[in-house]
Amino acid sequence: MSLDGKVAVVTGGGRGIGQAIAVVLAQHGAAVAVWDLDLPGAEATATAIRDAGGRAVAVGGDAADAVQVRAAVERTHTELGPVTVLVNNAGINETVRFTDLSEEAWDRLIRINLKGPFLVTQALVPDMLEAGWGRIVNISSSSAQTGSPKMAHYVASKGGVIGLTKALAMEYVAKGITVNHVPPGFIDTPLTRQTLGDVQAVAAMMPMKRAGTPEDVAHAVAFLASEEAGYVTGQTLSPNGGRYLV
Ligand SMILES: NC(=O)c1ccc[n+]([C@@H]2O[C@H](COP(=O)([O-])OP(=O)(O)OC[C@H]3O[C@@H](n4cnc5c(N)ncnc54)[C@H](O)[C@@H]3O)[C@@H](O)[C@H]2O)c1
């Protein structure tokens, strides 16, 4: 499996799952633009890739803001060239009882988790159409498959990401562009620690008795980004340790 000569964008690549995805795509030969709101985080990921002999650039900005997305695309084009692999990974989560969920919290989360992938994908699809080849991988969530209490806005946003995946898979099915989604199960990341606190206690309740690692997710993404996955589109590949069986 090789991504030699491909340019990839990973949103939210400054830490957690996105960082592992950026590193693993680079290990397969892709030049990676690491986009993140947290520029020092993005720089740390890009530096780790370069130190290992890969090509990477760090790009700061909000992946859910149209003006900042345009600027990030320009910077990526200048530094690395046209993009044919996109991983929409940036996302946020919080737990809140449905009756306490404010309109502001709803709008903020839907903006980052659902509008972000719309804006970034729309900005990068022209590169893929031009190349006649593209791979779009959206990071959804197992909680959109199972439902989850106190996460109505999060589950709704990830359900939207799954719908966006299917719609675009069909829109580009004859253009050489595949669109798939990866719903991680319970993965040990900074977000999980912030949201849940005791990761070990939750991990013990998982079928494999452990949390997933960011790398468990990254390897699934790398497969979907590869040449070899060219006949796979509109699909779900679930690194979830048996938490939910499709
Ligand atoms: N950790 C899990 O168990 C789990 C499970 C299912 C799905 N997911 C999804 O995986 C993705 C990554 O999660 P994680 O656990 O690594 O999170 P994380 O919070 O550890 O990392 C997310 C990164 O995204 C960046 N980011 C957030 N909003 C952004 C924006 N608007 N623009 C640019 N960058 C932004 C953050 O700065 C951060 O570096 C998210 O979409 C999340 O919903 C995670």
The ligand as an SDF file (V2000), in Angstrom:
LIG
                    3D

 44 48  0  0  0  0  0  0  0  0999 V2000
  -11.7770    9.8750   20.8370 N   0  0  0  0  0  0  0  0  0  0  0  0
  -12.8240    9.0880   20.5740 C   0  0  0  0  0  0  0  0  0  0  0  0
  -13.1330    8.1230   21.3140 O   0  0  0  0  0  0  0  0  0  0  0  0
  -13.6660    9.3530   19.3550 C   0  0  0  0  0  0  0  0  0  0  0  0
  -14.7210    8.4670   19.0900 C   0  0  0  0  0  0  0  0  0  0  0  0
  -15.5040    8.6910   17.9670 C   0  0  0  0  0  0  0  0  0  0  0  0
  -15.2400    9.7690   17.1330 C   0  0  0  0  0  0  0  0  0  0  0  0
  -14.2190   10.6030   17.4100 N   0  0  0  0  0  0  0  0  0  0  0  0
  -13.9730   11.7130   16.4790 C   0  0  0  0  0  0  0  0  0  0  0  0
  -12.6230   11.7000   16.0620 O   0  0  0  0  0  0  0  0  0  0  0  0
  -12.1960   13.0440   15.7680 C   0  0  0  0  0  0  0  0  0  0  0  0
  -10.9320   13.3490   16.5400 C   0  0  0  0  0  0  0  0  0  0  0  0
  -11.2020   13.1890   17.9220 O   0  0  0  0  0  0  0  0  0  0  0  0
  -10.0430   13.2080   19.0380 P   0  0  0  0  0  0  0  0  0  0  0  0
  -10.5350   12.3570   20.1330 O   0  0  0  0  0  0  0  0  0  0  0  0
   -8.7170   12.9570   18.4330 O   0  0  0  0  0  0  0  0  0  0  0  0
  -10.1650   14.7640   19.4940 O   0  0  0  0  0  0  0  0  0  0  0  0
   -9.0830   15.7740   20.1300 P   0  0  0  0  0  0  0  0  0  0  0  0
   -9.8470   16.8660   20.7870 O   0  0  0  0  0  0  0  0  0  0  0  0
   -8.1020   15.0240   20.9570 O   0  0  0  0  0  0  0  0  0  0  0  0
   -8.3600   16.3750   18.8380 O   0  0  0  0  0  0  0  0  0  0  0  0
   -9.1140   17.1510   17.9280 C   0  0  0  0  0  0  0  0  0  0  0  0
   -8.2160   18.1350   17.2220 C   0  0  0  0  0  0  0  0  0  0  0  0
   -9.0700   18.8970   16.3340 O   0  0  0  0  0  0  0  0  0  0  0  0
   -8.7460   20.2750   16.4540 C   0  0  0  0  0  0  0  0  0  0  0  0
   -9.9130   21.0860   16.1130 N   0  0  0  0  0  0  0  0  0  0  0  0
  -11.0700   21.1960   16.8110 C   0  0  0  0  0  0  0  0  0  0  0  0
  -11.8970   22.0510   16.1950 N   0  0  0  0  0  0  0  0  0  0  0  0
  -11.2510   22.5040   15.0890 C   0  0  0  0  0  0  0  0  0  0  0  0
  -11.5830   23.4180   14.0590 C   0  0  0  0  0  0  0  0  0  0  0  0
  -12.7470   24.0740   14.0490 N   0  0  0  0  0  0  0  0  0  0  0  0
  -10.6850   23.6410   13.0810 N   0  0  0  0  0  0  0  0  0  0  0  0
   -9.4790   23.0030   13.0910 C   0  0  0  0  0  0  0  0  0  0  0  0
   -9.1150   22.1310   14.0530 N   0  0  0  0  0  0  0  0  0  0  0  0
   -9.9780   21.8890   15.0370 C   0  0  0  0  0  0  0  0  0  0  0  0
   -8.3120   20.4450   17.9050 C   0  0  0  0  0  0  0  0  0  0  0  0
   -7.5250   21.6210   18.0830 O   0  0  0  0  0  0  0  0  0  0  0  0
   -7.5550   19.1410   18.1660 C   0  0  0  0  0  0  0  0  0  0  0  0
   -6.1890   19.2660   17.8590 O   0  0  0  0  0  0  0  0  0  0  0  0
  -13.3840   13.9510   16.1250 C   0  0  0  0  0  0  0  0  0  0  0  0
  -14.1340   14.2200   14.9640 O   0  0  0  0  0  0  0  0  0  0  0  0
  -14.1920   13.0890   17.0820 C   0  0  0  0  0  0  0  0  0  0  0  0
  -15.5410   13.4380   17.1070 O   0  0  0  0  0  0  0  0  0  0  0  0
  -13.4260   10.4310   18.5100 C   0  0  0  0  0  0  0  0  0  0  0  0
  1  2  1  0
  2  3  2  0
  2  4  1  0
  4  5  1  0
  4 44  2  0
  5  6  2  0
  6  7  1  0
  7  8  2  0
  8  9  1  0
  8 44  1  0
  9 10  1  0
  9 42  1  0
 10 11  1  0
 11 12  1  0
 11 40  1  0
 12 13  1  0
 13 14  1  0
 14 15  2  0
 14 16  1  0
 14 17  1  0
 17 18  1  0
 18 19  2  0
 18 20  1  0
 18 21  1  0
 21 22  1  0
 22 23  1  0
 23 24  1  0
 23 38  1  0
 24 25  1  0
 25 26  1  0
 25 36  1  0
 26 27  1  0
 26 35  1  0
 27 28  2  0
 28 29  1  0
 29 30  1  0
 29 35  2  0
 30 31  1  0
 30 32  2  0
 32 33  1  0
 33 34  2  0
 34 35  1  0
 36 37  1  0
 36 38  1  0
 38 39  1  0
 40 41  1  0
 40 42  1  0
 42 43  1  0
M  CHG  2   8   1  16  -1
M  END
$$$$
